[in-house]
Amino acid sequence: MAPNARNNVLLVGGSSGVGLATAKLALTALPGTNIVLSSSNKERLEKAVQELKSAAPSEESIIDFVVGDVSNISTQFNDVEAILKAANSIFNGKIDHIIWTAGSFPHPPQGDGPKEPSNDDLLSVSTTRLFGPLTLTHLGKKYMTNSRKSSITTSSGVLVYRPRPGIARGIGLLGGLDSATRGLAVDLAPIRANFVVLGPIKTPLLEKFASSEAAMKHMAEGSLLKAVGEADEAAEAYLASMRCSYMTGSRIDCDGGALLV
Ligand SMILES: NC(=O)c1ccc[n+]([C@@H]2O[C@H](COP(=O)([O-])OP(=O)(O)OC[C@H]3O[C@@H](n4cnc5c(N)ncnc54)[C@H](OP(=O)(O)O)[C@@H]3O)[C@@H](O)[C@H]2O)c1
């Protein structure tokens, strides 16, 4: 391990689920990791930072948070820039990796009334999950280390590639992340950009949407491995994107083989 290796990792959507699991894994798997978590909720961030600090292998790691809501289309550019600036200031240096897991599902949880999302719901979800990463195209170079060791990793889902009835409007928007990530890779090179396609991963988000045991079982049955994934398994996919300095513009599937069933 290089004595002065440093990995300043910003996780937008890091207070929960896959983002928090990735922060935890990075702290133990990548030398010199410092973490800034960002999400819209201060209390959740404080709790997540405490959880990371108690699991961190070294007391020297910086582990901190920045509050920021990235779901408003008209203010997003400034909101994301404020998060990047604050992260630079906390790290006292540039960001090496950005993991973008902020977001939700475009459709309401099961049993929560009408299933059809409004255009406002769709706009809010795609502002967070699609426009957010696009905003990094404009801002990334200024706030990140300009090296192929640096990376941006964003998040998509298997339903974009394997639609089921009634979700065309949601996935029609979110599918844009595929070409957006390749565009990011071209615009930001040598900084790399990849995205992870998630199958059902057991997180607070999935538990809200599939609240019964039967719903979880149904999700598991939809994968080749007949299982719902764990957040720490998904975290490995994000680590691959961070670590492999010759991977850019790539789609990484972490779906238990759901795309093959
Ligand atoms: N879990 C799955 O099965 C699955 C499958 C396919 C795709 N995905 C996608 O993968 C990503 C991660 O999912 P997850 O399961 O880890 O979800 P999660 O546990 O709910 O985590 C989502 C994170 O995003 C943050 N967030 C949500 N809205 C935000 C906003 N407006 N501004 C800033 N941060 C915001 C949340 O924090 P706050 O609420 O505190 O803001 C939280 O930290 C999501 O985009 C999700 O749609 C997940």
The ligand as an ORCA input file, in Angstrom:
! r2SCAN-3c Opt
* xyz 0 1
  N     -32.616     -1.165     -3.543
  C     -33.016     -1.591     -4.740
  O     -33.579     -2.685     -4.879
  C     -32.794     -0.740     -5.973
  C     -33.063     -1.299     -7.236
  C     -32.880     -0.516     -8.380
  C     -32.440      0.801     -8.270
  N     -32.212      1.325     -7.030
  C     -31.750      2.730     -6.954
  O     -30.486      2.752     -6.311
  C     -30.342      3.937     -5.522
  C     -30.015      3.552     -4.077
  O     -31.110      2.855     -3.550
  P     -31.191      2.321     -2.037
  O     -31.981      1.084     -2.103
  O     -29.848      2.321     -1.400
  O     -32.137      3.451     -1.408
  P     -32.148      4.153      0.040
  O     -31.724      3.207      1.099
  O     -33.490      4.795      0.174
  O     -31.047      5.283     -0.154
  C     -31.295      6.369     -1.000
  C     -30.420      7.523     -0.573
  O     -30.746      8.648     -1.405
  C     -30.954      9.788     -0.569
  N     -31.872     10.695     -1.222
  C     -33.153     10.451     -1.605
  N     -33.697     11.562     -2.136
  C     -32.727     12.512     -2.083
  C     -32.678     13.876     -2.472
  N     -33.743     14.472     -3.009
  N     -31.535     14.571     -2.270
  C     -30.443     13.968     -1.713
  N     -30.442     12.688     -1.335
  C     -31.571     11.968     -1.516
  C     -31.537      9.180      0.709
  O     -31.363     10.038      1.845
  P     -32.443     11.110      2.362
  O     -33.770     10.455      2.285
  O     -31.953     11.407      3.714
  O     -32.328     12.294      1.450
  C     -30.651      7.962      0.868
  O     -29.408      8.320      1.430
  C     -31.657      4.688     -5.669
  O     -31.539      5.649     -6.690
  C     -32.644      3.605     -6.086
  O     -33.733      4.118     -6.804
  C     -32.360      0.600     -5.892
*
